[in-house]
Amino acid sequence: MRWLQQARIEHYVCDQCHGIHIVSLQSVEGIQESRVFVEEEGLLFSSELEIRPAALLPMVAELGRLNMQYPSLKVFLDIIDDNLPRLVVGHTVFTKAGLTVEQFILFVQSTIAATHDVVAECERLGFLNLVDVVVEPGSVH
């Protein structure tokens, strides 16, 4: 928490999931959750994007390319019966051997930047379940 404050990265702790939510990503339209979990082995940075059900098959087709284009991230779909599909963008860093403040800040800042890029690409491709999406006539098959 001190290191996030030192890096001037806005965050808050959630009582429900015990994650450290990252405000700069939580406020992006299309991102449902963005948080850092402190685990015994290391840190897990996870963001979840809600995907339009009609975009599920094209999203599956893009997963391999997204994982190759963003090698530091793990990008996968999470599909639960009663919820809309979500694209999970994750990154981990192991801390058993130690972690400096500089390494932590680099980890968080680079993950935030890469996640912004993934969100922008998914938005450009029309995969995100955004409230204000306007579908032009003739563009639906």
ABEGO torsion letter per residue (X at the ends): XAAAAAAGBBBBBBAAAGBBBBAAAAABBGBABBBBBBBAAEBBBBBBBBBBAAAAAAAAAAAAAAAAABAABBBBBBBBAABBBBBBBBBBBBAAAEBBAAAAAAAAAAAAAAAAAAAAAAAAAGABBBAABBBBBGABX
